[in-house]
């Protein structure tokens, strides 16, 4: 398929990555007190694991006192393992496996994405990435000595589609923690992103009603197999937390929250927290609160699941 131009995701990518790295450093300092002069409270080891015919490479972070365990799932883009993100979690007692995305870094396979002229939000690719995440869960479970310790999936943005698919495939996945993940379909989100067009002032000039009109009625510019995350979420019985930013211009947040409320009304163990003044990068914003909330939630859920 030809290059999909996703304005809000791929414009100013370099600037966004620099901002994320800065925010992650600040989180390392403020959330954990970690600095280069202080030895980290964890060990690391490099691993390789097989998934769908290829070898994926990653790093496992093992805290001296493990309180929870997660596999980090990538968002969109040519992403390598998320070392800084994993360091934050490990310094807070969370064991982590983070790996290079398929076809990137030391991982084999073929990467799909607009940067190389292919579609990364087609169901075939999202499903393949979910199989990789499931294989990563199996790899992490072999390295965590405590068999009673539940393993979860954590990620941001595009991971909101991938994580439910992976959780449905692997009973070892006991919880989900998603930053700024969409609950609308891939096609609906693409319509929303074409409408917002990366404009950071979008919500100052447009209403929720206008945005929903475009999400539900705009013609699709590309043909591909769609993915509806609520299909999987309606079947899962594990807890999940979503953290949203009220000024997000990549994900229709209010619509996603509405869908979560519907699932909650059917006794699903899903919860969310909205930060009205934040945008899409809730995990990597200047605010410490989203990451603190995520870490605390993961630890509490892990205690409940392990019976502590």
N, C-alpha and C positions, 0 to 999 in steps of 0.2 A: 504494500500500500504506500502511496505517496506520503511525503512529509506532512504531518498534521501540525499546523501552526497554532500552538496553545499560548496565547499572548501572556496570560498572567503567570504562567509557569516558566517560560523560557526567556522573557525579556529581563535584562539586567541580572542574569544568573550569576555572573562574577561578583557583582556588588552584593547580591543576597548572600552568597557563600561567605564573603568576607565578614558581613554583618553577623552571620551565624557563628563563625569562628570566634568573633569578639564576644558575642553573648555567651557562648559556651565557656570561654575563659572566665568570664565574670561569674558564671554559675559555679565553675570549679572552685573559685575563690570564696564566694559568699555561701554557697550551699554546703560545701564540704570542708572548707578551710584548707583544701589541698593546695600546696604550692611546691615548687621544685625542691625547696629546702627540707620538706617534710616527706619522709618515705611513705609511699602509698600503702594502704592497708589491704593489699591484695597481691596475688601472683597472676602471671599471665602465661599462656602457652599457645603456640601456633598449631593449628590443626588443618587437616584436609578431610573432606567428607564427600561422598558420592550422592548425586541427585540427577535422576533422569539422564543417565549416560555420560555425565561430565563430572569433573572434580572441582569442588568449590573450596576456597581457602578462607580461613578466618582466624580470629583470636578469641580465646576464652579467658575471661577475667574471673578469678576465684578469690573472693574476700576471705580473710582469716576467720570471720564469723558470718556465715551465710544465713541471711534471713529470707531471701527470695531468689528466684532465678528467672531470667527472661532471655528470649532471642530478639534481637533488634531487626525489624523489617524495614527495608528501604522505602523511601518515597520515589518519585520519578527522577530520572536523570542517571548519568553515568557515575554511580556512587560506589566508592570503595567502603571498606569496613569503617564503622563510626567510632573511632578510638576515643575521641574526646567525650562523646556521649556516654560510652561504656565506662569511662573513667569516673564520671559523675556518679553513675549507678553503683559501681563497685566500691567506691569510697563511702557509700551509704549501705553497704552490706548486701547488695544485690549481685549475684553471679550473672554473668552476661556472655552470650556468644554473639559476636558481630562478625560479619563476613563480607567479602567483596561480592558485589552483585554479579550474576551470571554474565560472562563476557567482559568483565571489568577487572583491572588489577591482576591478581594472581589466580582468579577464577576462570575456568575454561567455559566454553559455550559461546553462544551468540547473543549479544546485547540487542535489544529492540528499543527504538526511541527516535523521536524527531531529529535528533542530532545526526543520525545515520540514515535518515529517510524512511524509517519504518514506524509502525504504529505500536505504541507501548500500552495502550488502554483497550485493545481488543481482548476479548475474553480468553483467547488462546494464550496470550502472553501473561495476562494476570494469573491465569490458572497455573501456568508453568512456574511463575515466581512463587506462587503459594505452595507448590510442591517442593521448591527449594527451601522455603521457610519450614515446612514440615520436616524435611530431612535435617535441617539445622536443629530442630527441637530434639530429634533422636540423637544427634551427635552430642548436644549439651547434656542430655540425660545420662549418657555414659560417663561424663566427666564430673558430675555432681554426686558425691559419695552418699549423700542422704537420699535414699529411695523415696522417702515420704515427702520430700520437698517438691511442691507443685511448680511446674514450669509454665510461664505465660509468654505471650507475644506482645511486643511494644513497638510502635512505629508512628509515623506521621504522614499526613497527606494521602498519597496514593496507597499507602499501607492500609488505609481504611477499607479498601476493596479487597486487598490481598489477605489480610489477617482473618476475616471470617471464612474465606475459602480454605485457608490452611487449618484453621481450628476444626472445621467440619471433616477434615481428612485425618486428623490425628487426635486420638483420645488422650494423649499425654498433655495436650494444651488445656490448661485449667482456668485461664483467665486471659482477658484482652485489655490493653491500655492503648488508646489511640488519640494522638494529638491531631486536631483539625482534619479528621477523616470524614468523607462525605457519606451520607446515607441515600443520596439520590443515585440514579444510574450513571454510568460513564457518559452516555450521550447527553443526558440532562445537564451534567456538570460542564460538559464541553460547551453547550449552548449558553450556560451562565457565564463561563469564562470569555466567550466571544463577546457577550454583552457588556461585561465590566471592562474588558479590554485593558486590564492592568492599571486602571485609573484608581489611584489611592484615595481620591476624593469622591469615588463613586457613590457612597452612601449619603453624602451631603447633597447630592443632586437627584437621587432616585429613590423610589419607595419600594417597600417589600412587595406590594401588589404588582408594580411594573416588572420587578425581577422575576416573580413567579410566572407572569404572563410569558416571558421569554423562555423560561425553563420548560414550560409545558407546551408551548405553541410554535417556537421557532423551527424552521425547517433544518434538518441535519445537513451539514456540509460534507460529511463523509459517511460511507457505509461500512459498518463493521459489526461483529457480534457483541451485543451489549452485555453489561454485567449489572445486576441489581443486588446490592449488598443485603437488603432486607430479606431476600429469599433465604440466604444462609442464616442470617441472624434470627429469623423466625423459627429455625430448626434447632439452634444451639441452646444448651442449657447451662452454659458457664457464665460467670459474671463478666461485665465489661464496663470500662469507664471511658468516656469521650470528653476531651477538653477542647472548647471552641473559643474563637475570638470573634466578638460582635462586629468587627469591621473587616472580616474576611471577604476578599474579592475573588477567591478561587473556589470556595465551597459555599453553597447556599445554606448558611448556618441555621436560620430559623426553620427552614423546611426540614433539615436534617434532625433538628431537635423535635419537631412535630412527629416525625417518623419514630424516633426513639420513645417518645411518650406513648405512642400507639403500642409499641412492643412491650413497654413497661406495664401497660394496662392489661396485657395478656400474661402477666406474672414473669416476664423475663427479668433477669437480674442485671439490668442495664441502668447506668446512671451517667450524668454528664454535669459539667461545670462550665458556665459561660463567663468569660472575661470581656465585658462590653467594649473596652477601649483597645483591645488587642486585635491584630490582623491574623493572617494565616499562620505565621511562624510562632505559634503559641509555645512550642517547646524551646524556642531559641530567642525569645523576646528579652527585653531589658528587665522585665519583671521576673523575680525569683519564684513567685507564687505558683505558676502552673507546674513547674518541675517539682517543687516541694509537695504539692498536692498529689502528683502522680506517684512519687516515691512513697509517700505515706500510704496511699491507697494500695499499691502493690504489696507493701509489707503487711498491711492489715488483712488483705485477701489471702495472702500466703499463710498467715497464721490460722485463719479460719479453715482453709483447705487442708492444712496439715494437722488440724485438731489441737493446736497449741493453745 
